[in-house]
Amino acid sequence: MIGQFRDLDCADRYVWMRACSDVETRARALIAFYDGPCWAAHKDKANAMMTEWHDVLLLRPAWRDSGPAHDAAGRHGIGAAPAAGSGFAVTIWRSEPSQIEAMAKAYRTSVADAVAVLVTDPSPNNFPRHPVRQGETVLVGIERGASSAPAPLPGAGEPIQVLRLAPTARSALR
């Protein structure tokens, strides 16, 4: 778990980001969690709070080291005060598969405060209990600063989704 966030524009939305080295590691981690004692003890209460749990993207860094840098060792303990900082703007654009690399390069050169550039991972979802959006290719840009509109992406058209996120106290990405 690298990031947990409150959505600044939707008080009922909670966003989190997980990172795994590959899809096989992802499947093993999700199986260990969802078949483990913590989820068994708390799943009913957690599921009762989740009205939207199916909007999941399976992503990979657009290039080596374009994933979000985070400090898992620097996470605060349970009960810590919310993380300070300006938060993040997460912008999602739909793309044709043949254009995704060019869009990622355009994002890298046009956004000064980019934290991460991610693209759809075409790998099959090997953990079907956790649905993943299928049949679309997206570019996800994460930039520092949630107080203003995200930077436009030349030639990309309008984004399909923009999230302004504030990290929680336990978020490793801040």
C-alpha positions in Angstrom: 0.0 0.0 0.0 1.7 3.2 -1.1 -1.0 5.8 -0.9 -4.3 6.5 0.8 -6.1 9.7 0.1 -9.2 11.7 0.7 -10.9 13.1 -2.4 -11.1 16.9 -1.9 -14.2 17.1 -4.2 -16.1 14.1 -2.9 -16.2 13.6 0.8 -17.5 10.0 0.4 -14.7 8.9 -1.8 -11.5 7.3 -0.5 -8.7 6.5 -2.9 -5.8 4.1 -2.4 -2.9 3.0 -4.5 -1.1 -0.3 -4.3 2.2 -1.2 -6.0 3.5 -4.6 -6.8 6.5 -5.6 -8.9 4.4 -7.7 -11.3 0.9 -9.1 -11.6 1.9 -12.5 -10.0 3.0 -10.6 -6.9 -0.2 -8.6 -7.0 -2.3 -11.8 -7.0 -0.3 -13.3 -4.1 -0.6 -10.1 -2.1 -4.4 -9.7 -2.7 -5.0 -13.4 -1.9 -3.0 -13.1 1.3 -5.0 -10.0 2.4 -8.5 -11.0 1.3 -8.1 -14.6 2.6 -6.3 -13.4 5.8 -7.5 -12.8 9.3 -7.6 -9.0 9.2 -10.1 -8.9 6.3 -12.1 -11.7 7.8 -12.5 -9.8 11.0 -13.4 -6.5 9.4 -14.9 -7.2 5.9 -18.5 -6.7 6.8 -17.9 -3.3 8.3 -15.6 -2.2 5.5 -17.9 -3.5 2.8 -20.9 -1.6 4.3 -19.0 1.7 3.8 -18.0 1.0 0.2 -20.5 2.1 -2.4 -18.0 2.3 -5.2 -15.4 -0.4 -5.2 -15.2 -1.4 -8.8 -13.5 1.7 -10.3 -10.0 0.1 -10.4 -7.3 0.6 -13.0 -4.4 -1.9 -13.4 -1.5 0.4 -14.3 2.2 0.2 -14.8 4.9 3.0 -15.0 5.1 4.5 -18.5 8.8 4.0 -18.4 11.4 2.8 -15.8 11.2 5.0 -12.7 8.1 6.8 -13.7 6.1 5.2 -10.9 5.3 7.2 -7.7 8.3 7.4 -5.3 7.2 6.7 -1.8 8.6 6.1 1.6 6.9 3.1 3.2 9.3 3.3 6.1 8.2 6.9 6.8 4.5 6.0 7.3 3.1 7.4 10.5 1.5 5.1 13.1 -2.2 4.6 13.5 -3.9 7.6 15.0 -1.4 10.1 13.6 -2.5 13.5 12.4 -3.4 13.9 8.7 -0.4 14.4 6.5 0.5 18.1 5.7 1.1 19.2 2.2 -0.7 20.4 -0.9 -1.9 17.0 -2.1 -2.0 15.7 -5.6 -3.9 16.1 -8.9 -4.5 12.8 -10.6 -5.6 13.2 -14.2 -6.8 10.3 -16.4 -6.9 10.5 -20.2 -8.2 7.9 -22.6 -5.9 7.0 -25.4 -5.6 4.8 -28.4 -3.0 2.1 -27.7 -0.8 3.3 -30.5 -0.8 6.8 -29.0 -0.1 6.1 -25.4 3.7 6.3 -25.6 3.6 9.7 -27.3 1.1 10.9 -24.7 3.3 9.8 -21.8 6.3 11.6 -23.4 4.2 14.7 -23.8 3.1 14.6 -20.1 6.7 14.1 -19.0 7.9 17.2 -20.9 4.9 19.4 -20.1 4.3 18.9 -16.4 7.0 20.3 -14.1 5.6 18.8 -10.8 5.0 15.3 -12.1 5.1 12.6 -9.4 4.2 9.7 -11.6 3.3 8.8 -15.2 1.3 5.6 -15.5 -0.3 3.7 -18.3 -2.8 0.8 -18.6 -1.2 -2.6 -17.9 -2.6 -4.9 -20.5 -2.1 -8.0 -18.3 -5.2 -10.0 -17.5 -6.7 -9.5 -14.1 -5.5 -12.5 -12.2 -7.5 -11.7 -9.1 -11.1 -11.6 -10.4 -12.6 -10.9 -6.9 -11.2 -7.4 -7.4 -12.7 -6.2 -10.7 -10.5 -4.1 -12.9 -11.7 -1.7 -15.7 -11.2 -3.6 -19.0 -11.1 -2.6 -22.6 -9.6 0.9 -22.3 -6.2 2.4 -22.6 -5.4 5.3 -20.3 -2.6 7.6 -19.3 -2.6 8.6 -15.6 -0.6 11.6 -14.6 0.0 12.4 -11.0 1.3 15.9 -10.1 2.0 17.6 -6.9 -0.5 20.2 -5.8 -4.3 19.8 -5.5 -5.2 23.4 -5.2 -5.5 24.2 -8.9 -6.6 22.5 -12.1 -4.1 20.0 -13.5 -1.8 20.9 -16.3 -3.3 20.4 -19.8 -1.7 17.7 -21.9 -1.0 19.0 -25.5 -2.9 17.0 -28.1 -4.7 14.7 -25.6 -8.1 16.3 -25.4 -10.1 16.6 -22.3 -9.4 14.2 -19.4 -12.0 11.6 -18.5 -11.4 12.1 -14.8 -9.6 14.5 -12.5 -9.1 13.8 -8.8 -7.8 16.2 -6.3 -6.4 14.1 -3.5 -5.1 14.8 0.0 -2.9 12.1 1.6 -4.0 10.6 4.9 -1.8 10.3 7.9 -0.7 6.8 6.9 0.0 7.5 3.2 3.5 6.7 2.2 3.0 8.9 -0.8 2.8 12.5 0.3 
